[in-house]
Amino acid sequence: MHKSVRLLLFSLIATMGAALGFAAEDEGGYVSLFNGKNLSGWKVPAGDNGHWKVIDGVIDYDARSESKGTDRCLWSDNSYKDFVLKLDWRLKPGPGFLWKVPELLPTGESRKDANGKEVEVEIEDMDSGVYVRGNSNSQVNIWMWPIGSGEVWGYRTDSAMPAEIRAGVTPKKRADKPRGEWNSFEITMKGDRLTVKLNGEEVIGNAKLPGVPAAGPIALQHHGDIDAKTGKWKAPPSLVQFRNIRIKELK
């Protein structure tokens, strides 16, 4: 079959699938998790009151969910075992949370100065991420830290984890684009191993996640709260947008 005919066929199948309410595979075997129109296929937190929403074909979040629950993330309806997940994200312009964060070494530990004091840098931070296998510990981080996005906080900061595990979930390089620009994640989970590419650069390579669940849904993370008295952020807010979310399950 000629390539142009194949592309037309896949386009027609995708269009029919959307009309019938299901996602069709594209030529690469990926299934869309976001239709660009609404949050069908995702669980919106009860009482959110429209803070997770779709604007101009992207999932938009303002970090102000009114849900009374402890979990205000946006969760996929379906669970996944082994997969490759691709999505685009960007942190929006606007005031973030001004604070000092540590400079991290490739080991995942903080850099120390000659006196043994932790070296810090002041940033205006925003914070979100992607939970895989239904677990907040296995979060692929999105933030403004100097180490870059892709870090797995729940494992890197767990002092009970062996040094090689903590080093494995620390980004090899910072591959983030400036705030306001679109970034692309390619997240691969196979068994208890995680690989993350950010804008085509491998930042986490075949890192082991001991104890990670065998399967679970995906979440787009809520982070940050407003101080009722001052009206200021109490922690870095997830002022973030997502688009082109698609997944290929691995057999």
MARKE-808955 format. One record per residue (C-alpha): residue number from 1; chain; x, y, z. Coordinates in Angstrom, 3 decimals, always signed. Example, Ala and Ser with C-alpha at 12.3 -4.5 7.8 and 13.67 -1.06 7.14 Angstrom:
2
{1 'A' {+12.300 -4.500 +7.800}} {2 'A' {+13.670 -1.060 +7.140}} 
END
This chain:
251
{1 'A' {+0.000 +0.000 +0.000}} {2 'A' {+1.334 +3.428 -0.925}} {3 'A' {+2.412 +5.527 +2.068}} {4 'A' {-0.043 +8.344 +1.297}} {5 'A' {-2.914 +5.858 +1.125}} {6 'A' {-1.898 +4.330 +4.474}} {7 'A' {-1.783 +7.767 +6.095}} {8 'A' {-5.236 +8.606 +4.705}} {9 'A' {-6.595 +5.292 +5.976}} {10 'A' {-5.215 +5.833 +9.486}} {11 'A' {-6.619 +9.363 +9.489}} {12 'A' {-10.080 +8.074 +8.553}} {13 'A' {-9.922 +5.370 +11.239}} {14 'A' {-8.881 +7.915 +13.877}} {15 'A' {-11.707 +10.249 +12.839}} {16 'A' {-14.267 +7.446 +13.000}} {17 'A' {-12.917 +6.338 +16.378}} {18 'A' {-13.245 +9.819 +17.821}} {19 'A' {-16.792 +10.089 +16.513}} {20 'A' {-17.691 +6.780 +18.145}} {21 'A' {-16.024 +7.660 +21.435}} {22 'A' {-12.950 +5.424 +21.341}} {23 'A' {-9.298 +5.986 +20.524}} {24 'A' {-7.756 +4.370 +17.447}} {25 'A' {-4.143 +3.350 +17.061}} {26 'A' {-1.975 +5.468 +14.795}} {27 'A' {+0.574 +4.030 +12.402}} {28 'A' {+3.128 +3.691 +15.188}} {29 'A' {+0.765 +1.744 +17.439}} {30 'A' {+0.057 +4.652 +19.807}} {31 'A' {-3.405 +5.333 +21.206}} {32 'A' {-4.420 +8.893 +22.056}} {33 'A' {-5.343 +9.559 +25.693}} {34 'A' {-6.598 +13.082 +25.017}} {35 'A' {-9.062 +14.033 +22.284}} {36 'A' {-8.257 +17.758 +22.358}} {37 'A' {-11.869 +18.648 +23.161}} {38 'A' {-12.716 +17.495 +26.682}} {39 'A' {-11.450 +15.352 +29.554}} {40 'A' {-13.138 +12.144 +28.413}} {41 'A' {-10.993 +9.213 +29.549}} {42 'A' {-9.781 +11.032 +32.662}} {43 'A' {-11.067 +11.215 +36.237}} {44 'A' {-11.477 +14.838 +37.329}} {45 'A' {-11.218 +15.307 +41.124}} {46 'A' {-14.630 +15.551 +42.769}} {47 'A' {-15.439 +19.211 +43.428}} {48 'A' {-12.639 +20.494 +41.180}} {49 'A' {-15.014 +23.148 +39.811}} {50 'A' {-13.414 +23.553 +36.384}} {51 'A' {-9.769 +24.145 +37.241}} {52 'A' {-8.690 +21.112 +35.212}} {53 'A' {-10.050 +22.111 +31.806}} {54 'A' {-9.431 +22.104 +28.071}} {55 'A' {-8.478 +25.395 +26.403}} {56 'A' {-7.585 +25.709 +22.713}} {57 'A' {-6.956 +21.981 +22.374}} {58 'A' {-4.717 +21.542 +25.421}} {59 'A' {-5.287 +20.382 +29.004}} {60 'A' {-4.867 +23.472 +31.161}} {61 'A' {-4.458 +23.586 +34.937}} {62 'A' {-4.212 +26.610 +37.239}} {63 'A' {-3.301 +24.689 +40.456}} {64 'A' {-6.465 +25.995 +42.187}} {65 'A' {-8.631 +22.867 +42.273}} {66 'A' {-11.445 +23.247 +44.812}} {67 'A' {-11.626 +19.522 +45.488}} {68 'A' {-11.718 +18.744 +49.212}} {69 'A' {-9.881 +15.481 +48.663}} {70 'A' {-6.180 +15.021 +49.387}} {71 'A' {-5.546 +13.998 +45.768}} {72 'A' {-6.278 +16.686 +43.193}} {73 'A' {-4.431 +15.086 +40.299}} {74 'A' {-6.018 +14.201 +36.962}} {75 'A' {-6.038 +10.385 +36.592}} {76 'A' {-6.503 +8.253 +33.498}} {77 'A' {-9.513 +5.949 +33.511}} {78 'A' {-7.396 +3.011 +32.360}} {79 'A' {-4.457 +1.253 +33.980}} {80 'A' {-1.258 +0.317 +32.177}} {81 'A' {+1.538 -2.171 +32.753}} {82 'A' {+4.441 -1.869 +30.296}} {83 'A' {+4.242 +1.033 +27.884}} {84 'A' {+5.776 +3.971 +26.076}} {85 'A' {+4.000 +7.224 +26.931}} {86 'A' {+4.536 +10.366 +24.872}} {87 'A' {+3.211 +13.791 +25.784}} {88 'A' {+3.986 +17.476 +25.438}} {89 'A' {+3.963 +19.851 +28.387}} {90 'A' {+4.814 +23.417 +29.232}} {91 'A' {+4.934 +25.531 +32.365}} {92 'A' {+2.891 +28.671 +31.898}} {93 'A' {+4.104 +32.250 +32.296}} {94 'A' {+3.195 +33.939 +35.559}} {95 'A' {+4.508 +34.227 +39.099}} {96 'A' {+5.716 +30.970 +40.601}} {97 'A' {+7.071 +30.213 +44.058}} {98 'A' {+10.298 +31.986 +44.957}} {99 'A' {+12.603 +29.823 +47.054}} {100 'A' {+16.070 +28.328 +47.345}} {101 'A' {+16.674 +24.787 +46.132}} {102 'A' {+19.792 +22.606 +46.327}} {103 'A' {+22.163 +21.987 +43.469}} {104 'A' {+22.144 +18.241 +42.882}} {105 'A' {+25.052 +16.008 +41.935}} {106 'A' {+24.749 +13.057 +39.509}} {107 'A' {+24.461 +10.871 +42.614}} {108 'A' {+21.202 +12.603 +43.561}} {109 'A' {+22.847 +14.140 +46.631}} {110 'A' {+23.168 +17.860 +47.295}} {111 'A' {+26.355 +19.674 +46.424}} {112 'A' {+28.242 +20.967 +49.497}} {113 'A' {+30.619 +23.917 +49.783}} {114 'A' {+34.037 +23.855 +51.452}} {115 'A' {+32.369 +24.150 +54.862}} {116 'A' {+30.001 +21.265 +54.235}} {117 'A' {+27.000 +23.559 +53.758}} {118 'A' {+24.443 +22.716 +51.108}} {119 'A' {+24.833 +24.865 +47.978}} {120 'A' {+21.518 +26.460 +47.024}} {121 'A' {+20.234 +28.548 +44.145}} {122 'A' {+17.201 +30.832 +44.238}} {123 'A' {+14.557 +30.118 +41.596}} {124 'A' {+10.956 +30.988 +40.826}} {125 'A' {+9.624 +27.460 +40.733}} {126 'A' {+6.611 +25.677 +39.293}} {127 'A' {+6.007 +21.971 +39.819}} {128 'A' {+4.010 +19.206 +38.202}} {129 'A' {+4.741 +15.763 +36.881}} {130 'A' {+3.486 +12.472 +35.519}} {131 'A' {+2.672 +9.579 +37.862}} {132 'A' {+3.122 +6.130 +36.323}} {133 'A' {+1.645 +2.839 +37.534}} {134 'A' {-0.775 +4.695 +39.845}} {135 'A' {+1.956 +5.660 +42.289}} {136 'A' {+3.075 +9.119 +43.424}} {137 'A' {+6.524 +7.724 +44.243}} {138 'A' {+7.061 +6.854 +40.590}} {139 'A' {+6.571 +10.443 +39.467}} {140 'A' {+8.463 +11.824 +36.489}} {141 'A' {+8.965 +15.386 +37.662}} {142 'A' {+8.256 +18.648 +35.813}} {143 'A' {+9.821 +21.675 +37.492}} {144 'A' {+12.394 +24.511 +37.340}} {145 'A' {+15.201 +22.977 +39.418}} {146 'A' {+18.740 +23.257 +37.976}} {147 'A' {+18.978 +19.442 +37.682}} {148 'A' {+16.149 +19.509 +35.144}} {149 'A' {+12.857 +17.698 +34.667}} {150 'A' {+12.551 +13.912 +34.563}} {151 'A' {+13.777 +13.345 +38.134}} {152 'A' {+11.899 +10.752 +40.217}} {153 'A' {+11.484 +12.468 +43.594}} {154 'A' {+9.979 +9.559 +45.515}} {155 'A' {+13.019 +7.387 +44.852}} {156 'A' {+15.802 +9.990 +44.777}} {157 'A' {+14.903 +11.383 +48.202}} {158 'A' {+14.300 +7.999 +49.856}} {159 'A' {+17.312 +7.491 +52.132}} {160 'A' {+16.417 +3.814 +52.445}} {161 'A' {+17.175 +3.291 +48.750}} {162 'A' {+20.661 +2.132 +47.692}} {163 'A' {+22.949 +4.810 +46.268}} {164 'A' {+22.791 +3.355 +42.759}} {165 'A' {+18.985 +3.568 +42.750}} {166 'A' {+19.008 +7.209 +43.808}} {167 'A' {+21.648 +8.057 +41.216}} {168 'A' {+19.682 +6.232 +38.521}} {169 'A' {+16.605 +8.426 +38.951}} {170 'A' {+18.633 +11.661 +38.871}} {171 'A' {+18.678 +13.349 +35.441}} {172 'A' {+21.922 +12.974 +33.504}} {173 'A' {+21.476 +16.442 +32.047}} {174 'A' {+19.072 +19.371 +31.966}} {175 'A' {+17.163 +19.205 +28.680}} {176 'A' {+14.287 +21.587 +29.517}} {177 'A' {+13.300 +24.427 +27.224}} {178 'A' {+12.653 +27.881 +28.716}} {179 'A' {+9.408 +28.320 +30.630}} {180 'A' {+6.506 +28.961 +28.297}} {181 'A' {+7.872 +26.714 +25.532}} {182 'A' {+6.601 +23.219 +24.789}} {183 'A' {+8.634 +20.219 +25.949}} {184 'A' {+8.201 +16.582 +24.959}} {185 'A' {+8.444 +13.546 +27.249}} {186 'A' {+8.914 +9.963 +26.113}} {187 'A' {+8.446 +7.755 +29.186}} {188 'A' {+9.084 +4.017 +28.948}} {189 'A' {+8.082 +1.606 +31.702}} {190 'A' {+9.053 -2.040 +31.325}} {191 'A' {+8.963 -4.221 +34.411}} {192 'A' {+10.526 -2.144 +37.176}} {193 'A' {+12.675 -0.149 +34.753}} {194 'A' {+12.118 +3.464 +33.727}} {195 'A' {+13.619 +5.410 +30.840}} {196 'A' {+12.798 +9.071 +30.229}} {197 'A' {+13.645 +11.151 +27.181}} {198 'A' {+13.095 +14.894 +27.354}} {199 'A' {+13.111 +16.752 +24.041}} {200 'A' {+14.889 +13.789 +22.468}} {201 'A' {+17.622 +13.634 +25.136}} {202 'A' {+17.797 +10.621 +27.460}} {203 'A' {+17.785 +12.043 +30.978}} {204 'A' {+16.908 +8.811 +32.847}} {205 'A' {+18.214 +5.535 +31.441}} {206 'A' {+16.822 +2.138 +32.457}} {207 'A' {+16.550 +3.210 +36.109}} {208 'A' {+15.328 +0.583 +38.545}} {209 'A' {+12.258 +1.414 +40.652}} {210 'A' {+12.150 -1.212 +43.416}} {211 'A' {+8.627 -2.023 +44.557}} {212 'A' {+6.880 -0.112 +41.781}} {213 'A' {+3.362 -1.527 +41.203}} {214 'A' {+2.992 -3.940 +38.297}} {215 'A' {+0.231 -1.825 +36.750}} {216 'A' {-1.784 +1.306 +37.410}} {217 'A' {-3.248 +4.479 +35.909}} {218 'A' {-1.368 +7.582 +34.815}} {219 'A' {-1.801 +10.938 +36.536}} {220 'A' {-1.031 +14.539 +35.667}} {221 'A' {+0.066 +16.045 +38.955}} {222 'A' {-1.459 +18.800 +41.053}} {223 'A' {+1.031 +20.725 +43.203}} {224 'A' {+0.832 +23.901 +45.263}} {225 'A' {-1.746 +25.673 +47.425}} {226 'A' {-2.750 +29.270 +48.044}} {227 'A' {-2.362 +30.809 +51.489}} {228 'A' {-5.844 +32.062 +52.372}} {229 'A' {-4.453 +35.016 +54.343}} {230 'A' {-1.789 +36.299 +51.970}} {231 'A' {-3.136 +35.030 +48.633}} {232 'A' {+0.351 +33.781 +47.798}} {233 'A' {+1.517 +30.307 +46.881}} {234 'A' {+2.632 +28.128 +49.794}} {235 'A' {+4.543 +25.792 +47.466}} {236 'A' {+5.474 +25.711 +43.754}} {237 'A' {+2.204 +25.652 +41.769}} {238 'A' {+1.432 +23.362 +38.861}} {239 'A' {+0.656 +26.116 +36.366}} {240 'A' {+0.934 +23.702 +33.475}} {241 'A' {-0.518 +22.582 +30.160}} {242 'A' {-0.468 +19.197 +28.397}} {243 'A' {-1.168 +18.067 +24.843}} {244 'A' {-0.527 +15.181 +22.404}} {245 'A' {-0.860 +12.512 +25.098}} {246 'A' {-0.531 +9.056 +23.570}} {247 'A' {+0.490 +5.605 +24.735}} {248 'A' {+1.691 +2.350 +23.239}} {249 'A' {+1.338 -0.729 +25.391}} {250 'A' {+4.249 -3.177 +25.260}} {251 'A' {+3.663 -6.911 +25.123}} 
END
